């Protein structure tokens, strides 16, 4: 487990396949990581979101999600070189 105070954002992926490629590279290098998936069309406590106002008609369902990948701060440089 990576505690919130010892993690650093590595990258944000917009597709699941891109996220899986990054995760595979990190796993191959033995770097522990966490992925946070966010539905960008859902409302948050601070903003209403888009689904309630306009629905999802015409939106690409594959781009409705974003995936943030976190690693430990001490592993960040190694992880960056791993995904390049």
Helices and strands as residue ranges (DSSP letters): G 4-6, E 7-13, H 16-29, E 33-39, H 51-54, G 61-63, E 65-72, G 73-75, H 76-83
